[in-house]
Amino acid sequence: MTFQTRTERQTGATIVTFTGDLDIASEADAAASLEAAIDGAGVLVADLRELDFLDSTGVRVLLTAEARAREHGVRFGVARGDGMVRRLFEVTRIDQRFPVVDDPAELTRGDQPPPDAA
């Protein structure tokens, strides 16, 4: 399946949804979409629920986006979906770096704390 991104801006939150394979071939597009979404967002969510494949390159894109979001005072999180993506997050324990949830709404509600300064 062809890699695609879709960005949805809500009040204070931006959700970037990825479809297809997030790997070395789509790295630049994914990174650019996340970077563009930081501006004006209080919360940035990478929605991976429609991904068919995610590899270490895709994980690096997410880690870089989290660091950039933090630099701008934006909270970053991921909606991970099922299957292989969920398993990769469990094995890598990436949920210790940033919030990993099943549904973007868990991160876009207004009752979340601000990002850590660390």
C-alpha positions in Angstrom: 0.0 0.0 0.0 1.2 3.5 -0.8 2.3 5.6 2.2 0.0 8.6 2.9 -0.4 11.2 5.7 -3.5 13.0 6.7 -3.4 15.9 9.1 -6.4 17.0 11.2 -6.2 20.1 13.3 -8.5 20.4 16.3 -8.6 23.1 19.0 -5.2 22.8 20.6 -4.4 19.4 19.1 -3.1 18.1 15.8 -3.5 14.5 14.7 -1.2 13.2 11.9 -2.5 9.8 10.6 -0.2 7.5 8.7 -1.4 4.9 6.2 0.7 2.2 4.5 4.3 1.5 5.4 6.4 3.8 7.6 9.9 2.8 6.6 13.0 4.2 4.9 11.1 4.9 1.7 8.5 7.1 3.5 10.8 8.5 6.2 11.1 12.0 4.7 7.4 12.4 4.1 6.5 11.2 7.6 9.1 13.5 9.2 8.0 16.5 7.2 4.3 15.9 8.1 5.1 15.7 11.8 7.4 18.8 11.7 4.8 20.9 10.0 2.1 19.8 12.5 4.1 21.0 15.5 3.4 24.7 14.8 0.3 25.8 16.6 -0.3 22.4 18.3 -0.6 22.0 22.1 -0.7 18.3 21.5 0.7 16.4 18.6 -0.6 12.8 18.0 1.0 10.4 15.5 -1.9 8.1 14.6 -0.4 4.7 13.5 -3.7 2.7 13.6 -3.8 2.5 9.7 -0.2 1.5 9.3 0.5 -1.9 7.7 4.2 -1.8 8.5 6.6 0.1 10.9 10.3 -0.5 11.2 13.2 1.0 13.1 13.4 3.9 10.7 9.8 4.8 11.5 10.5 4.5 15.2 13.4 7.0 14.7 11.0 9.4 13.0 8.7 9.2 16.0 11.5 9.8 18.5 12.8 12.7 16.5 9.3 14.2 16.3 8.9 13.8 20.1 12.1 15.7 20.7 11.2 18.5 18.3 7.7 18.8 19.9 9.2 19.0 23.3 11.5 21.8 22.2 8.4 23.7 21.2 6.5 23.0 24.4 4.1 20.6 22.5 3.0 17.3 24.1 3.6 14.3 21.8 1.9 10.9 21.8 1.1 8.0 19.6 -2.0 6.0 18.8 -0.5 2.6 18.1 -3.2 0.4 16.7 -3.1 -3.4 16.6 -0.9 -6.2 15.3 2.7 -5.7 14.3 2.8 -2.0 15.4 1.5 -2.8 18.8 4.1 -5.7 19.2 7.0 -3.4 18.1 6.0 -0.9 20.8 5.8 -3.6 23.4 9.2 -5.1 22.5 11.0 -1.7 22.3 9.2 -0.3 25.4 8.9 3.0 23.5 5.9 3.8 25.7 8.4 4.9 28.4 9.5 7.8 26.1 6.1 9.2 25.3 2.4 8.3 25.8 1.3 5.4 23.6 -2.5 4.9 23.5 -5.1 3.0 21.6 -7.2 6.0 20.5 -6.0 9.6 19.8 -8.9 11.0 21.9 -7.0 9.7 25.0 -4.4 12.4 24.2 -6.4 15.2 22.8 -8.7 15.8 25.8 -7.9 18.9 27.8 -7.2 17.1 31.1 -3.6 16.0 30.2 -0.6 17.4 32.1 1.9 19.7 30.2 5.1 18.1 28.8 8.0 17.5 31.1 10.9 19.9 30.9 13.4 17.1 30.8 
